[in-house]
Amino acid sequence: MGDWQLDHVQLAIPAGAEEQCDAFYVDLLGFRIVAKPALLAQRGGRWYQKGATQLHVGVDPDFRPAKKAHPAFVVSNYDEVLDQLRAAGVTITPSDEIPGTTRCHINDCVGNRIELIKAS
């Protein structure tokens, strides 16, 4: 079957929410914008990257936030990120359902669920 690795995760966003997503993913979480190929850029949305992790947000005309399905990011500076999120007014929902794992859930600027896991 060969080796597999995750290339990216995509979340849906409403039309016109790119700048709002930039403020959340770039300014607050520290991702950087990655240029999309010209053909894909015409569709709107954004591609973000932090380290080797890529997150794509794509415009969905029938947008509904993902409340169950979600990306999970392992975060080396977990406590610092949570402090920044709290200061920005983001609601943090801690989860202790997995013994030995420190993690929480947040919603991005358009309501998509995101899991943050403290690096061990």
Jmol script that loads the backbone (N, CA, C; Angstrom):
load data "model"
ATOM      1  N   MET A   1       0.817  -1.205   0.000  1.00  0.00           N
ATOM      2  CA  MET A   1       0.000   0.000   0.000  1.00  0.00           C
ATOM      3  C   MET A   1       0.856   1.262   0.000  1.00  0.00           C
ATOM      4  N   GLY A   2       2.122   1.171   0.316  1.00  0.00           N
ATOM      5  CA  GLY A   2       2.992   2.340   0.295  1.00  0.00           C
ATOM      6  C   GLY A   2       2.811   3.243   1.493  1.00  0.00           C
ATOM      7  N   ASP A   3       3.671   4.237   1.598  1.00  0.00           N
ATOM      8  CA  ASP A   3       3.603   5.217   2.681  1.00  0.00           C
ATOM      9  C   ASP A   3       2.700   6.370   2.279  1.00  0.00           C
ATOM     10  N   TRP A   4       1.963   6.864   3.218  1.00  0.00           N
ATOM     11  CA  TRP A   4       1.084   8.017   3.006  1.00  0.00           C
ATOM     12  C   TRP A   4       1.448   9.094   4.006  1.00  0.00           C
ATOM     13  N   GLN A   5       1.206  10.333   3.619  1.00  0.00           N
ATOM     14  CA  GLN A   5       1.300  11.455   4.546  1.00  0.00           C
ATOM     15  C   GLN A   5       0.230  12.457   4.168  1.00  0.00           C
ATOM     16  N   LEU A   6      -0.207  13.215   5.119  1.00  0.00           N
ATOM     17  CA  LEU A   6      -1.245  14.203   4.869  1.00  0.00           C
ATOM     18  C   LEU A   6      -0.641  15.406   4.153  1.00  0.00           C
ATOM     19  N   ASP A   7      -1.242  15.821   3.052  1.00  0.00           N
ATOM     20  CA  ASP A   7      -0.773  16.985   2.307  1.00  0.00           C
ATOM     21  C   ASP A   7      -1.413  18.268   2.836  1.00  0.00           C
ATOM     22  N   HIS A   8      -2.733  18.262   2.994  1.00  0.00           N
ATOM     23  CA  HIS A   8      -3.426  19.436   3.521  1.00  0.00           C
ATOM     24  C   HIS A   8      -4.818  19.041   4.005  1.00  0.00           C
ATOM     25  N   VAL A   9      -5.431  19.959   4.714  1.00  0.00           N
ATOM     26  CA  VAL A   9      -6.814  19.838   5.154  1.00  0.00           C
ATOM     27  C   VAL A   9      -7.546  21.036   4.569  1.00  0.00           C
ATOM     28  N   GLN A  10      -8.786  20.826   4.132  1.00  0.00           N
ATOM     29  CA  GLN A  10      -9.577  21.939   3.620  1.00  0.00           C
ATOM     30  C   GLN A  10     -10.820  22.134   4.465  1.00  0.00           C
ATOM     31  N   LEU A  11     -11.096  23.392   4.760  1.00  0.00           N
ATOM     32  CA  LEU A  11     -12.323  23.797   5.438  1.00  0.00           C
ATOM     33  C   LEU A  11     -13.094  24.718   4.504  1.00  0.00           C
ATOM     34  N   ALA A  12     -14.401  24.714   4.625  1.00  0.00           N
ATOM     35  CA  ALA A  12     -15.235  25.613   3.831  1.00  0.00           C
ATOM     36  C   ALA A  12     -15.376  26.960   4.543  1.00  0.00           C
ATOM     37  N   ILE A  13     -15.537  27.997   3.731  1.00  0.00           N
ATOM     38  CA  ILE A  13     -15.804  29.341   4.254  1.00  0.00           C
ATOM     39  C   ILE A  13     -16.887  29.974   3.377  1.00  0.00           C
ATOM     40  N   PRO A  14     -17.585  30.972   3.899  1.00  0.00           N
ATOM     41  CA  PRO A  14     -18.554  31.677   3.055  1.00  0.00           C
ATOM     42  C   PRO A  14     -17.842  32.617   2.085  1.00  0.00           C
ATOM     43  N   ALA A  15     -18.497  32.951   1.005  1.00  0.00           N
ATOM     44  CA  ALA A  15     -17.943  33.896   0.031  1.00  0.00           C
ATOM     45  C   ALA A  15     -17.597  35.210   0.721  1.00  0.00           C
ATOM     46  N   GLY A  16     -16.433  35.753   0.388  1.00  0.00           N
ATOM     47  CA  GLY A  16     -16.021  37.048   0.920  1.00  0.00           C
ATOM     48  C   GLY A  16     -15.383  37.020   2.297  1.00  0.00           C
ATOM     49  N   ALA A  17     -15.121  35.826   2.839  1.00  0.00           N
ATOM     50  CA  ALA A  17     -14.575  35.734   4.205  1.00  0.00           C
ATOM     51  C   ALA A  17     -13.050  35.615   4.240  1.00  0.00           C
ATOM     52  N   GLU A  18     -12.391  35.782   3.101  1.00  0.00           N
ATOM     53  CA  GLU A  18     -10.944  35.603   3.070  1.00  0.00           C
ATOM     54  C   GLU A  18     -10.191  36.531   4.017  1.00  0.00           C
ATOM     55  N   GLU A  19     -10.534  37.800   4.051  1.00  0.00           N
ATOM     56  CA  GLU A  19      -9.815  38.732   4.930  1.00  0.00           C
ATOM     57  C   GLU A  19     -10.076  38.415   6.403  1.00  0.00           C
ATOM     58  N   GLN A  20     -11.277  38.003   6.708  1.00  0.00           N
ATOM     59  CA  GLN A  20     -11.609  37.587   8.074  1.00  0.00           C
ATOM     60  C   GLN A  20     -10.764  36.366   8.451  1.00  0.00           C
ATOM     61  N   CYS A  21     -10.607  35.433   7.514  1.00  0.00           N
ATOM     62  CA  CYS A  21      -9.779  34.248   7.753  1.00  0.00           C
ATOM     63  C   CYS A  21      -8.308  34.625   7.885  1.00  0.00           C
ATOM     64  N   ASP A  22      -7.853  35.605   7.096  1.00  0.00           N
ATOM     65  CA  ASP A  22      -6.469  36.075   7.224  1.00  0.00           C
ATOM     66  C   ASP A  22      -6.218  36.590   8.640  1.00  0.00           C
ATOM     67  N   ALA A  23      -7.151  37.363   9.167  1.00  0.00           N
ATOM     68  CA  ALA A  23      -6.994  37.902  10.516  1.00  0.00           C
ATOM     69  C   ALA A  23      -6.918  36.780  11.542  1.00  0.00           C
ATOM     70  N   PHE A  24      -7.693  35.721  11.348  1.00  0.00           N
ATOM     71  CA  PHE A  24      -7.695  34.612  12.298  1.00  0.00           C
ATOM     72  C   PHE A  24      -6.468  33.725  12.121  1.00  0.00           C
ATOM     73  N   TYR A  25      -6.266  33.216  10.917  1.00  0.00           N
ATOM     74  CA  TYR A  25      -5.208  32.227  10.700  1.00  0.00           C
ATOM     75  C   TYR A  25      -3.807  32.836  10.635  1.00  0.00           C
ATOM     76  N   VAL A  26      -3.672  34.019  10.060  1.00  0.00           N
ATOM     77  CA  VAL A  26      -2.346  34.647   9.931  1.00  0.00           C
ATOM     78  C   VAL A  26      -2.045  35.484  11.177  1.00  0.00           C
ATOM     79  N   ASP A  27      -2.881  36.472  11.451  1.00  0.00           N
ATOM     80  CA  ASP A  27      -2.589  37.404  12.540  1.00  0.00           C
ATOM     81  C   ASP A  27      -2.669  36.752  13.919  1.00  0.00           C
ATOM     82  N   LEU A  28      -3.631  35.862  14.121  1.00  0.00           N
ATOM     83  CA  LEU A  28      -3.828  35.273  15.445  1.00  0.00           C
ATOM     84  C   LEU A  28      -3.057  33.964  15.632  1.00  0.00           C
ATOM     85  N   LEU A  29      -3.127  33.062  14.643  1.00  0.00           N
ATOM     86  CA  LEU A  29      -2.484  31.753  14.803  1.00  0.00           C
ATOM     87  C   LEU A  29      -1.092  31.651  14.185  1.00  0.00           C
ATOM     88  N   GLY A  30      -0.679  32.626  13.407  1.00  0.00           N
ATOM     89  CA  GLY A  30       0.689  32.644  12.896  1.00  0.00           C
ATOM     90  C   GLY A  30       0.943  31.846  11.632  1.00  0.00           C
ATOM     91  N   PHE A  31      -0.110  31.462  10.910  1.00  0.00           N
ATOM     92  CA  PHE A  31       0.086  30.836   9.602  1.00  0.00           C
ATOM     93  C   PHE A  31       0.548  31.905   8.618  1.00  0.00           C
ATOM     94  N   ARG A  32       1.035  31.486   7.474  1.00  0.00           N
ATOM     95  CA  ARG A  32       1.347  32.435   6.403  1.00  0.00           C
ATOM     96  C   ARG A  32       0.508  32.059   5.189  1.00  0.00           C
ATOM     97  N   ILE A  33       0.227  33.032   4.358  1.00  0.00           N
ATOM     98  CA  ILE A  33      -0.543  32.784   3.142  1.00  0.00           C
ATOM     99  C   ILE A  33       0.381  32.175   2.090  1.00  0.00           C
ATOM    100  N   VAL A  34      -0.101  31.133   1.433  1.00  0.00           N
ATOM    101  CA  VAL A  34       0.618  30.484   0.334  1.00  0.00           C
ATOM    102  C   VAL A  34      -0.131  30.832  -0.950  1.00  0.00           C
ATOM    103  N   ALA A  35       0.598  31.229  -1.975  1.00  0.00           N
ATOM    104  CA  ALA A  35      -0.042  31.569  -3.249  1.00  0.00           C
ATOM    105  C   ALA A  35      -0.703  30.340  -3.859  1.00  0.00           C
ATOM    106  N   LYS A  36      -1.937  30.524  -4.304  1.00  0.00           N
ATOM    107  CA  LYS A  36      -2.662  29.455  -4.978  1.00  0.00           C
ATOM    108  C   LYS A  36      -2.343  29.520  -6.482  1.00  0.00           C
ATOM    109  N   PRO A  37      -2.381  28.393  -7.168  1.00  0.00           N
ATOM    110  CA  PRO A  37      -2.254  28.442  -8.629  1.00  0.00           C
ATOM    111  C   PRO A  37      -3.349  29.341  -9.210  1.00  0.00           C
ATOM    112  N   ALA A  38      -3.034  30.043 -10.298  1.00  0.00           N
ATOM    113  CA  ALA A  38      -3.942  31.048 -10.866  1.00  0.00           C
ATOM    114  C   ALA A  38      -5.348  30.506 -11.107  1.00  0.00           C
ATOM    115  N   LEU A  39      -5.458  29.324 -11.666  1.00  0.00           N
ATOM    116  CA  LEU A  39      -6.773  28.758 -11.958  1.00  0.00           C
ATOM    117  C   LEU A  39      -7.592  28.563 -10.680  1.00  0.00           C
ATOM    118  N   LEU A  40      -6.946  28.107  -9.615  1.00  0.00           N
ATOM    119  CA  LEU A  40      -7.643  27.894  -8.344  1.00  0.00           C
ATOM    120  C   LEU A  40      -7.917  29.212  -7.617  1.00  0.00           C
ATOM    121  N   ALA A  41      -7.033  30.185  -7.797  1.00  0.00           N
ATOM    122  CA  ALA A  41      -7.210  31.482  -7.136  1.00  0.00           C
ATOM    123  C   ALA A  41      -8.492  32.172  -7.597  1.00  0.00           C
ATOM    124  N   GLN A  42      -8.921  31.893  -8.812  1.00  0.00           N
ATOM    125  CA  GLN A  42     -10.155  32.496  -9.342  1.00  0.00           C
ATOM    126  C   GLN A  42     -11.378  32.078  -8.537  1.00  0.00           C
ATOM    127  N   ARG A  43     -11.299  30.965  -7.843  1.00  0.00           N
ATOM    128  CA  ARG A  43     -12.431  30.445  -7.080  1.00  0.00           C
ATOM    129  C   ARG A  43     -12.558  31.092  -5.700  1.00  0.00           C
ATOM    130  N   GLY A  44     -11.574  31.906  -5.315  1.00  0.00           N
ATOM    131  CA  GLY A  44     -11.567  32.495  -3.977  1.00  0.00           C
ATOM    132  C   GLY A  44     -10.944  31.537  -2.986  1.00  0.00           C
ATOM    133  N   GLY A  45     -11.077  31.869  -1.722  1.00  0.00           N
ATOM    134  CA  GLY A  45     -10.464  31.049  -0.686  1.00  0.00           C
ATOM    135  C   GLY A  45      -9.009  31.417  -0.474  1.00  0.00           C
ATOM    136  N   ARG A  46      -8.348  30.667   0.395  1.00  0.00           N
ATOM    137  CA  ARG A  46      -6.937  30.903   0.718  1.00  0.00           C
ATOM    138  C   ARG A  46      -6.271  29.584   1.025  1.00  0.00           C
ATOM    139  N   TRP A  47      -4.964  29.587   0.856  1.00  0.00           N
ATOM    140  CA  TRP A  47      -4.124  28.496   1.344  1.00  0.00           C
ATOM    141  C   TRP A  47      -3.205  29.089   2.406  1.00  0.00           C
ATOM    142  N   TYR A  48      -3.094  28.382   3.533  1.00  0.00           N
ATOM    143  CA  TYR A  48      -2.237  28.814   4.635  1.00  0.00           C
ATOM    144  C   TYR A  48      -1.239  27.710   4.955  1.00  0.00           C
ATOM    145  N   GLN A  49      -0.110  28.115   5.525  1.00  0.00           N
ATOM    146  CA  GLN A  49       0.893  27.137   5.933  1.00  0.00           C
ATOM    147  C   GLN A  49       1.579  27.596   7.209  1.00  0.00           C
ATOM    148  N   LYS A  50       1.868  26.618   8.059  1.00  0.00           N
ATOM    149  CA  LYS A  50       2.668  26.840   9.274  1.00  0.00           C
ATOM    150  C   LYS A  50       3.551  25.616   9.401  1.00  0.00           C
ATOM    151  N   GLY A  51       4.857  25.792   9.252  1.00  0.00           N
ATOM    152  CA  GLY A  51       5.754  24.645   9.208  1.00  0.00           C
ATOM    153  C   GLY A  51       5.390  23.785   8.010  1.00  0.00           C
ATOM    154  N   ALA A  52       5.254  22.481   8.223  1.00  0.00           N
ATOM    155  CA  ALA A  52       4.890  21.559   7.141  1.00  0.00           C
ATOM    156  C   ALA A  52       3.377  21.404   7.002  1.00  0.00           C
ATOM    157  N   THR A  53       2.609  22.087   7.850  1.00  0.00           N
ATOM    158  CA  THR A  53       1.158  21.923   7.870  1.00  0.00           C
ATOM    159  C   THR A  53       0.489  22.926   6.947  1.00  0.00           C
ATOM    160  N   GLN A  54      -0.334  22.421   6.025  1.00  0.00           N
ATOM    161  CA  GLN A  54      -1.105  23.303   5.156  1.00  0.00           C
ATOM    162  C   GLN A  54      -2.584  23.186   5.468  1.00  0.00           C
ATOM    163  N   LEU A  55      -3.252  24.326   5.444  1.00  0.00           N
ATOM    164  CA  LEU A  55      -4.686  24.418   5.620  1.00  0.00           C
ATOM    165  C   LEU A  55      -5.231  25.220   4.451  1.00  0.00           C
ATOM    166  N   HIS A  56      -6.196  24.670   3.753  1.00  0.00           N
ATOM    167  CA  HIS A  56      -6.855  25.377   2.660  1.00  0.00           C
ATOM    168  C   HIS A  56      -8.261  25.734   3.114  1.00  0.00           C
ATOM    169  N   VAL A  57      -8.694  26.944   2.811  1.00  0.00           N
ATOM    170  CA  VAL A  57     -10.077  27.321   3.048  1.00  0.00           C
ATOM    171  C   VAL A  57     -10.681  27.659   1.688  1.00  0.00           C
ATOM    172  N   GLY A  58     -11.779  26.990   1.384  1.00  0.00           N
ATOM    173  CA  GLY A  58     -12.410  27.153   0.077  1.00  0.00           C
ATOM    174  C   GLY A  58     -13.821  27.685   0.208  1.00  0.00           C
ATOM    175  N   VAL A  59     -14.186  28.556  -0.728  1.00  0.00           N
ATOM    176  CA  VAL A  59     -15.505  29.173  -0.727  1.00  0.00           C
ATOM    177  C   VAL A  59     -16.556  28.128  -1.088  1.00  0.00           C
ATOM    178  N   ASP A  60     -17.583  28.065  -0.270  1.00  0.00           N
ATOM    179  CA  ASP A  60     -18.720  27.177  -0.504  1.00  0.00           C
ATOM    180  C   ASP A  60     -19.979  28.043  -0.518  1.00  0.00           C
ATOM    181  N   PRO A  61     -20.675  28.113  -1.655  1.00  0.00           N
ATOM    182  CA  PRO A  61     -21.871  28.959  -1.729  1.00  0.00           C
ATOM    183  C   PRO A  61     -22.972  28.521  -0.755  1.00  0.00           C
ATOM    184  N   ASP A  62     -22.965  27.265  -0.361  1.00  0.00           N
ATOM    185  CA  ASP A  62     -23.932  26.758   0.618  1.00  0.00           C
ATOM    186  C   ASP A  62     -23.249  26.522   1.960  1.00  0.00           C
ATOM    187  N   PHE A  63     -22.371  27.439   2.337  1.00  0.00           N
ATOM    188  CA  PHE A  63     -21.546  27.276   3.532  1.00  0.00           C
ATOM    189  C   PHE A  63     -22.351  26.981   4.783  1.00  0.00           C
ATOM    190  N   ARG A  64     -21.891  25.977   5.500  1.00  0.00           N
ATOM    191  CA  ARG A  64     -22.321  25.672   6.863  1.00  0.00           C
ATOM    192  C   ARG A  64     -21.063  25.294   7.627  1.00  0.00           C
ATOM    193  N   PRO A  65     -20.815  25.888   8.791  1.00  0.00           N
ATOM    194  CA  PRO A  65     -19.581  25.572   9.519  1.00  0.00           C
ATOM    195  C   PRO A  65     -19.513  24.089   9.890  1.00  0.00           C
ATOM    196  N   ALA A  66     -18.311  23.555   9.860  1.00  0.00           N
ATOM    197  CA  ALA A  66     -18.072  22.169  10.285  1.00  0.00           C
ATOM    198  C   ALA A  66     -18.068  22.147  11.808  1.00  0.00           C
ATOM    199  N   LYS A  67     -19.051  21.512  12.398  1.00  0.00           N
ATOM    200  CA  LYS A  67     -19.179  21.461  13.856  1.00  0.00           C
ATOM    201  C   LYS A  67     -18.624  20.173  14.440  1.00  0.00           C
ATOM    202  N   LYS A  68     -18.506  19.122  13.641  1.00  0.00           N
ATOM    203  CA  LYS A  68     -17.987  17.836  14.115  1.00  0.00           C
ATOM    204  C   LYS A  68     -16.642  17.528  13.443  1.00  0.00           C
ATOM    205  N   ALA A  69     -16.648  17.445  12.119  1.00  0.00           N
ATOM    206  CA  ALA A  69     -15.399  17.213  11.380  1.00  0.00           C
ATOM    207  C   ALA A  69     -14.468  18.395  11.627  1.00  0.00           C
ATOM    208  N   HIS A  70     -13.159  18.120  11.792  1.00  0.00           N
ATOM    209  CA  HIS A  70     -12.246  19.210  12.129  1.00  0.00           C
ATOM    210  C   HIS A  70     -10.798  18.792  11.906  1.00  0.00           C
ATOM    211  N   PRO A  71      -9.931  19.769  11.650  1.00  0.00           N
ATOM    212  CA  PRO A  71      -8.497  19.492  11.693  1.00  0.00           C
ATOM    213  C   PRO A  71      -8.031  19.540  13.143  1.00  0.00           C
ATOM    214  N   ALA A  72      -6.991  18.797  13.441  1.00  0.00           N
ATOM    215  CA  ALA A  72      -6.376  18.812  14.774  1.00  0.00           C
ATOM    216  C   ALA A  72      -4.906  19.166  14.594  1.00  0.00           C
ATOM    217  N   PHE A  73      -4.465  20.205  15.260  1.00  0.00           N
ATOM    218  CA  PHE A  73      -3.090  20.673  15.155  1.00  0.00           C
ATOM    219  C   PHE A  73      -2.352  20.412  16.460  1.00  0.00           C
ATOM    220  N   VAL A  74      -1.170  19.805  16.376  1.00  0.00           N
ATOM    221  CA  VAL A  74      -0.292  19.649  17.535  1.00  0.00           C
ATOM    222  C   VAL A  74       0.502  20.945  17.652  1.00  0.00           C
ATOM    223  N   VAL A  75       0.453  21.554  18.839  1.00  0.00           N
ATOM    224  CA  VAL A  75       0.996  22.899  19.039  1.00  0.00           C
ATOM    225  C   VAL A  75       2.105  22.869  20.090  1.00  0.00           C
ATOM    226  N   SER A  76       3.323  23.298  19.709  1.00  0.00           N
ATOM    227  CA  SER A  76       4.453  23.273  20.641  1.00  0.00           C
ATOM    228  C   SER A  76       4.329  24.366  21.708  1.00  0.00           C
ATOM    229  N   ASN A  77       3.758  25.511  21.353  1.00  0.00           N
ATOM    230  CA  ASN A  77       3.596  26.615  22.303  1.00  0.00           C
ATOM    231  C   ASN A  77       2.121  26.749  22.696  1.00  0.00           C
ATOM    232  N   TYR A  78       1.536  25.630  23.050  1.00  0.00           N
ATOM    233  CA  TYR A  78       0.106  25.490  23.334  1.00  0.00           C
ATOM    234  C   TYR A  78      -0.404  26.546  24.320  1.00  0.00           C
ATOM    235  N   ASP A  79       0.235  26.683  25.469  1.00  0.00           N
ATOM    236  CA  ASP A  79      -0.245  27.627  26.486  1.00  0.00           C
ATOM    237  C   ASP A  79      -0.200  29.066  25.981  1.00  0.00           C
ATOM    238  N   GLU A  80       0.848  29.405  25.259  1.00  0.00           N
ATOM    239  CA  GLU A  80       0.971  30.751  24.687  1.00  0.00           C
ATOM    240  C   GLU A  80      -0.140  30.999  23.664  1.00  0.00           C
ATOM    241  N   VAL A  81      -0.414  30.015  22.814  1.00  0.00           N
ATOM    242  CA  VAL A  81      -1.468  30.155  21.816  1.00  0.00           C
ATOM    243  C   VAL A  81      -2.823  30.329  22.497  1.00  0.00           C
ATOM    244  N   LEU A  82      -3.083  29.549  23.533  1.00  0.00           N
ATOM    245  CA  LEU A  82      -4.351  29.691  24.252  1.00  0.00           C
ATOM    246  C   LEU A  82      -4.482  31.066  24.894  1.00  0.00           C
ATOM    247  N   ASP A  83      -3.384  31.605  25.423  1.00  0.00           N
ATOM    248  CA  ASP A  83      -3.411  32.959  25.976  1.00  0.00           C
ATOM    249  C   ASP A  83      -3.778  33.975  24.894  1.00  0.00           C
ATOM    250  N   GLN A  84      -3.184  33.822  23.701  1.00  0.00           N
ATOM    251  CA  GLN A  84      -3.474  34.741  22.582  1.00  0.00           C
ATOM    252  C   GLN A  84      -4.937  34.622  22.157  1.00  0.00           C
ATOM    253  N   LEU A  85      -5.433  33.396  22.109  1.00  0.00           N
ATOM    254  CA  LEU A  85      -6.824  33.178  21.716  1.00  0.00           C
ATOM    255  C   LEU A  85      -7.777  33.803  22.739  1.00  0.00           C
ATOM    256  N   ARG A  86      -7.498  33.581  24.012  1.00  0.00           N
ATOM    257  CA  ARG A  86      -8.343  34.174  25.067  1.00  0.00           C
ATOM    258  C   ARG A  86      -8.352  35.698  24.960  1.00  0.00           C
ATOM    259  N   ALA A  87      -7.166  36.282  24.765  1.00  0.00           N
ATOM    260  CA  ALA A  87      -7.051  37.739  24.655  1.00  0.00           C
ATOM    261  C   ALA A  87      -7.845  38.272  23.463  1.00  0.00           C
ATOM    262  N   ALA A  88      -7.997  37.438  22.426  1.00  0.00           N
ATOM    263  CA  ALA A  88      -8.749  37.839  21.235  1.00  0.00           C
ATOM    264  C   ALA A  88     -10.243  37.528  21.372  1.00  0.00           C
ATOM    265  N   GLY A  89     -10.637  36.967  22.515  1.00  0.00           N
ATOM    266  CA  GLY A  89     -12.044  36.682  22.739  1.00  0.00           C
ATOM    267  C   GLY A  89     -12.534  35.362  22.175  1.00  0.00           C
ATOM    268  N   VAL A  90     -11.607  34.478  21.809  1.00  0.00           N
ATOM    269  CA  VAL A  90     -11.989  33.175  21.269  1.00  0.00           C
ATOM    270  C   VAL A  90     -12.342  32.243  22.427  1.00  0.00           C
ATOM    271  N   THR A  91     -13.469  31.569  22.314  1.00  0.00           N
ATOM    272  CA  THR A  91     -13.900  30.608  23.329  1.00  0.00           C
ATOM    273  C   THR A  91     -13.097  29.327  23.187  1.00  0.00           C
ATOM    274  N   ILE A  92     -12.544  28.863  24.298  1.00  0.00           N
ATOM    275  CA  ILE A  92     -11.737  27.642  24.333  1.00  0.00           C
ATOM    276  C   ILE A  92     -12.498  26.607  25.147  1.00  0.00           C
ATOM    277  N   THR A  93     -12.682  25.437  24.553  1.00  0.00           N
ATOM    278  CA  THR A  93     -13.382  24.357  25.245  1.00  0.00           C
ATOM    279  C   THR A  93     -12.392  23.235  25.519  1.00  0.00           C
ATOM    280  N   PRO A  94     -11.878  23.140  26.756  1.00  0.00           N
ATOM    281  CA  PRO A  94     -10.933  22.075  27.092  1.00  0.00           C
ATOM    282  C   PRO A  94     -11.597  20.699  26.959  1.00  0.00           C
ATOM    283  N   SER A  95     -10.776  19.693  26.669  1.00  0.00           N
ATOM    284  CA  SER A  95     -11.279  18.325  26.567  1.00  0.00           C
ATOM    285  C   SER A  95     -10.317  17.395  27.289  1.00  0.00           C
ATOM    286  N   ASP A  96     -10.837  16.610  28.226  1.00  0.00           N
ATOM    287  CA  ASP A  96      -9.998  15.659  28.953  1.00  0.00           C
ATOM    288  C   ASP A  96     -10.398  14.219  28.635  1.00  0.00           C
ATOM    289  N   GLU A  97     -11.005  14.015  27.500  1.00  0.00           N
ATOM    290  CA  GLU A  97     -11.528  12.698  27.125  1.00  0.00           C
ATOM    291  C   GLU A  97     -10.452  11.689  26.756  1.00  0.00           C
ATOM    292  N   ILE A  98      -9.252  12.167  26.428  1.00  0.00           N
ATOM    293  CA  ILE A  98      -8.157  11.264  26.081  1.00  0.00           C
ATOM    294  C   ILE A  98      -7.115  11.367  27.190  1.00  0.00           C
ATOM    295  N   PRO A  99      -7.011  10.339  28.037  1.00  0.00           N
ATOM    296  CA  PRO A  99      -6.060  10.400  29.158  1.00  0.00           C
ATOM    297  C   PRO A  99      -4.634  10.681  28.674  1.00  0.00           C
ATOM    298  N   GLY A 100      -3.957  11.581  29.405  1.00  0.00           N
ATOM    299  CA  GLY A 100      -2.573  11.908  29.088  1.00  0.00           C
ATOM    300  C   GLY A 100      -2.409  12.898  27.950  1.00  0.00           C
ATOM    301  N   THR A 101      -3.510  13.407  27.418  1.00  0.00           N
ATOM    302  CA  THR A 101      -3.451  14.368  26.312  1.00  0.00           C
ATOM    303  C   THR A 101      -4.107  15.669  26.739  1.00  0.00           C
ATOM    304  N   THR A 102      -3.386  16.761  26.560  1.00  0.00           N
ATOM    305  CA  THR A 102      -3.948  18.084  26.823  1.00  0.00           C
ATOM    306  C   THR A 102      -4.410  18.641  25.493  1.00  0.00           C
ATOM    307  N   ARG A 103      -5.698  18.918  25.403  1.00  0.00           N
ATOM    308  CA  ARG A 103      -6.245  19.407  24.142  1.00  0.00           C
ATOM    309  C   ARG A 103      -7.472  20.248  24.400  1.00  0.00           C
ATOM    310  N   CYS A 104      -7.885  20.973  23.355  1.00  0.00           N
ATOM    311  CA  CYS A 104      -9.085  21.793  23.435  1.00  0.00           C
ATOM    312  C   CYS A 104      -9.674  21.945  22.042  1.00  0.00           C
ATOM    313  N   HIS A 105     -10.865  22.496  22.005  1.00  0.00           N
ATOM    314  CA  HIS A 105     -11.503  22.830  20.740  1.00  0.00           C
ATOM    315  C   HIS A 105     -11.813  24.323  20.732  1.00  0.00           C
ATOM    316  N   ILE A 106     -11.689  24.898  19.558  1.00  0.00           N
ATOM    317  CA  ILE A 106     -12.058  26.292  19.326  1.00  0.00           C
ATOM    318  C   ILE A 106     -12.868  26.324  18.037  1.00  0.00           C
ATOM    319  N   ASN A 107     -13.469  27.450  17.759  1.00  0.00           N
ATOM    320  CA  ASN A 107     -14.094  27.685  16.460  1.00  0.00           C
ATOM    321  C   ASN A 107     -13.321  28.783  15.770  1.00  0.00           C
ATOM    322  N   ASP A 108     -13.102  28.615  14.469  1.00  0.00           N
ATOM    323  CA  ASP A 108     -12.432  29.678  13.732  1.00  0.00           C
ATOM    324  C   ASP A 108     -13.396  30.841  13.533  1.00  0.00           C
ATOM    325  N   CYS A 109     -12.993  31.822  12.782  1.00  0.00           N
ATOM    326  CA  CYS A 109     -13.747  33.064  12.623  1.00  0.00           C
ATOM    327  C   CYS A 109     -15.079  32.884  11.899  1.00  0.00           C
ATOM    328  N   VAL A 110     -15.285  31.752  11.228  1.00  0.00           N
ATOM    329  CA  VAL A 110     -16.554  31.505  10.540  1.00  0.00           C
ATOM    330  C   VAL A 110     -17.311  30.330  11.158  1.00  0.00           C
ATOM    331  N   GLY A 111     -16.810  29.822  12.294  1.00  0.00           N
ATOM    332  CA  GLY A 111     -17.526  28.796  13.031  1.00  0.00           C
ATOM    333  C   GLY A 111     -17.066  27.369  12.841  1.00  0.00           C
ATOM    334  N   ASN A 112     -16.004  27.140  12.055  1.00  0.00           N
ATOM    335  CA  ASN A 112     -15.479  25.791  11.885  1.00  0.00           C
ATOM    336  C   ASN A 112     -14.752  25.335  13.138  1.00  0.00           C
ATOM    337  N   ARG A 113     -14.963  24.087  13.514  1.00  0.00           N
ATOM    338  CA  ARG A 113     -14.316  23.505  14.697  1.00  0.00           C
ATOM    339  C   ARG A 113     -12.849  23.184  14.396  1.00  0.00           C
ATOM    340  N   ILE A 114     -11.999  23.484  15.366  1.00  0.00           N
ATOM    341  CA  ILE A 114     -10.566  23.184  15.271  1.00  0.00           C
ATOM    342  C   ILE A 114     -10.132  22.606  16.609  1.00  0.00           C
ATOM    343  N   GLU A 115      -9.331  21.553  16.550  1.00  0.00           N
ATOM    344  CA  GLU A 115      -8.772  20.952  17.757  1.00  0.00           C
ATOM    345  C   GLU A 115      -7.304  21.360  17.867  1.00  0.00           C
ATOM    346  N   LEU A 116      -6.900  21.744  19.071  1.00  0.00           N
ATOM    347  CA  LEU A 116      -5.496  22.053  19.362  1.00  0.00           C
ATOM    348  C   LEU A 116      -5.011  21.040  20.410  1.00  0.00           C
ATOM    349  N   ILE A 117      -3.867  20.437  20.143  1.00  0.00           N
ATOM    350  CA  ILE A 117      -3.295  19.415  21.020  1.00  0.00           C
ATOM    351  C   ILE A 117      -1.929  19.899  21.479  1.00  0.00           C
ATOM    352  N   LYS A 118      -1.705  19.841  22.797  1.00  0.00           N
ATOM    353  CA  LYS A 118      -0.419  20.260  23.346  1.00  0.00           C
ATOM    354  C   LYS A 118       0.646  19.231  22.995  1.00  0.00           C
ATOM    355  N   ALA A 119       1.739  19.700  22.380  1.00  0.00           N
ATOM    356  CA  ALA A 119       2.855  18.814  22.041  1.00  0.00           C
ATOM    357  C   ALA A 119       3.472  18.258  23.315  1.00  0.00           C
ATOM    358  N   SER A 120       3.855  16.985  23.249  1.00  0.00           N
ATOM    359  CA  SER A 120       4.465  16.390  24.458  1.00  0.00           C
ATOM    360  C   SER A 120       5.967  16.443  24.399  1.00  0.00           C
TER     361      SER A 120
END
end "model"
wireframe off; spacefill off
backbone 0.3
color backbone group
